[in-house]
Amino acid sequence: MLSTDARAFFREVAAAAFANPFSEERARRDRRLAATLSRARQADQEATSSDDAPNPEIDAALSAVRAELDRLWPLDLTTLEGEDRHLVEVALLFDTFHVFVPEFDDLVVRQLEAGSRPVKAAFGLDVARRLTERGMSAERAARFVGIFFQMRRAFFMARERLKGQSPSMQRLRARLWQAIFTEDLARYEAQLWDRMEDFSIFLIGPTGSGKGAAASVLGASSWIPFDDQAGRFSLSFTDLFVPLNLSQFPETLIESELFGHKKGAFTGAIDAHEGVFGRCPRHGVIFLDEIGETSLPTQIKLLRVLQERVFMPVGGHEEQRFEGRVIAATNRDIGRAREDGRFRDDFYYRLCSDVIEVPSLSERLSEAPAELEELVAHSVARILGQPDEALSDEVVASLNASLPADYAWPGNVRELEQAVRRVLLGAPYTGDLRQAAPAAPELSLVAAELGARIDAGELTMRELQQAYCRLLYARSGTYEEVARQAEIDRRTARRYIEEEL
Ligand SMILES: Nc1ncnc2c1ncn2[C@@H]1O[C@H](COP(=O)(O)OP(=O)(O)OP(=O)(O)O)[C@@H](O)[C@H]1O
């Protein structure tokens, strides 16, 4: 039995312990916890108030939790019941997790360096032992070893791959965390940790805003079992993420890229080929980029895998099981595509259990102008292989001088990366001209030119088709719309618009 004071204290710990680290709620709970602690236990104060601690609240909480657990020593969870048992267990997990944070973080880095080969993580056995010695079952302890690693990966990836401190970026990180662990870690551990594959994720947002980057955070963060015989995790998290950009393949090849094909399945199928569904391991993540551009027949096939979790390679006779999670993304207006019948409702409903919006760069900069500096510095470091503050400042100064203050960044972070490259090459970046040009005169010029050339009878059929497609494109701005109006397929439309005949 816990004393009334101890119970109140552990309740605060339980409320704060595994809250979403990117949520606004988290900092508040940490502060509240620290306040409760300092009132109740002055003894721990000295250990906690170092000024340079990265998060003094959490440090204060940690040492007080340790002190409180020590008071219960020798701790055996099985001697506790009901709420008391739950509260002490959470405190024990909180403490154990933080004891091993440096090892888990080091493991993330070592695994990124090693790539596909799972690296040694013998400390996983110590984590499990620390829990079983205090009365937790071996099965749950092993599960927590997996969850702890997952938490450090998710935290590391969300911080490293998604830069920016604007409120909308903070919200995005919090949403990603929620898509991985749900908002309630206790429920996640009790019921959902190996069922997350059933929760598809749909990322929406403008081109270049970071949907692929967000997907890669999710893709590196799923649960992986710990192999205690081998003293390592059973597979490398770098192999969990299997991306496919659907717009890169002609319709005839998409099925094979998705589901694979057997040798001789069709002319040109010289060897068997494994598609993304076949390559994706259990607990892995398939990222289907540009899902808004998939044809209706492909949507039906994808719907079947999502519903029934089986697929058949082209030319094959045996169904294969798919045990991963699907993340889809689009920069298209999916509502309009559904209204136009280009995106099936049933397919949408299958994907929409978690819709996450990735904010545009202009939205982010309007909330936090300093985000430009952070992104430029990140871009410069990526290009040069190391940070360079002076050069980053120069790039920011150049962009500020050459672009209007309210420049819309239609290509978002991808455009910004190109702008940084341009400035590094020594030329000022003056913005995306196609977007910046006033639409109306350009449109009427295109139409007038087409009319004049038809009048003059000087066009070949191909030139006529091309000019008409360009006119439609100038009006709608999307290849889909051109394809729809001209009743041709999207790739032909794109070829007419982009290629010189
Ligand atoms: N918040 C961010 N911090 C750092 N880099 C970012 C961020 N967002 C995007 N990027 C980078 O910008 C580039 C474009 O991002 P990404 O490919 O993820 O965009 P997207 O939304 O998937 O685009 P599209 O819709 O065209 O497929 C990538 O190099 C990515 O790493």
PDBQT file of the ligand as one rigid body, heavy atoms in Angstrom, charges set to zero:
ROOT
HETATM    1  N1  LIG A 601      10.554  20.705 -42.020  1.00  0.00    +0.000 N 
HETATM    2  C1  LIG A 601      11.562  20.351 -42.802  1.00  0.00    +0.000 A 
HETATM    3  N2  LIG A 601      12.808  20.405 -42.330  1.00  0.00    +0.000 NA
HETATM    4  C2  LIG A 601      13.842  20.060 -43.088  1.00  0.00    +0.000 A 
HETATM    5  N3  LIG A 601      13.753  19.662 -44.357  1.00  0.00    +0.000 NA
HETATM    6  C3  LIG A 601      12.536  19.586 -44.886  1.00  0.00    +0.000 A 
HETATM    7  C4  LIG A 601      11.372  19.914 -44.135  1.00  0.00    +0.000 A 
HETATM    8  N4  LIG A 601      10.307  19.749 -44.921  1.00  0.00    +0.000 NA
HETATM    9  C5  LIG A 601      10.758  19.338 -46.109  1.00  0.00    +0.000 A 
HETATM   10  N5  LIG A 601      12.098  19.229 -46.093  1.00  0.00    +0.000 N 
HETATM   11  C6  LIG A 601      12.953  18.844 -47.223  1.00  0.00    +0.000 C 
HETATM   12  O1  LIG A 601      12.378  19.435 -48.393  1.00  0.00    +0.000 OA
HETATM   13  C7  LIG A 601      12.465  18.548 -49.498  1.00  0.00    +0.000 C 
HETATM   14  C8  LIG A 601      11.088  18.277 -50.048  1.00  0.00    +0.000 C 
HETATM   15  O2  LIG A 601      10.340  17.579 -49.076  1.00  0.00    +0.000 OA
HETATM   16  P1  LIG A 601       9.430  16.316 -49.448  1.00  0.00    +0.000 P 
HETATM   17  O3  LIG A 601       9.960  15.589 -50.617  1.00  0.00    +0.000 OA
HETATM   18  O4  LIG A 601       9.211  15.584 -48.182  1.00  0.00    +0.000 OA
HETATM   19  O5  LIG A 601       8.101  17.099 -49.909  1.00  0.00    +0.000 OA
HETATM   20  P2  LIG A 601       6.697  16.505 -50.361  1.00  0.00    +0.000 P 
HETATM   21  O6  LIG A 601       5.675  17.260 -49.614  1.00  0.00    +0.000 OA
HETATM   22  O7  LIG A 601       6.710  15.016 -50.196  1.00  0.00    +0.000 OA
HETATM   23  O8  LIG A 601       6.652  16.897 -51.896  1.00  0.00    +0.000 OA
HETATM   24  P3  LIG A 601       5.760  16.300 -53.103  1.00  0.00    +0.000 P 
HETATM   25  O9  LIG A 601       4.312  16.591 -52.807  1.00  0.00    +0.000 OA
HETATM   26  O10 LIG A 601       6.211  17.078 -54.293  1.00  0.00    +0.000 OA
HETATM   27  O11 LIG A 601       6.073  14.835 -53.185  1.00  0.00    +0.000 OA
HETATM   28  C9  LIG A 601      13.170  17.300 -48.978  1.00  0.00    +0.000 C 
HETATM   29  O12 LIG A 601      14.553  17.407 -49.268  1.00  0.00    +0.000 OA
HETATM   30  C10 LIG A 601      12.925  17.354 -47.485  1.00  0.00    +0.000 C 
HETATM   31  O13 LIG A 601      13.923  16.693 -46.759  1.00  0.00    +0.000 OA
ENDROOT
TORSDOF 0
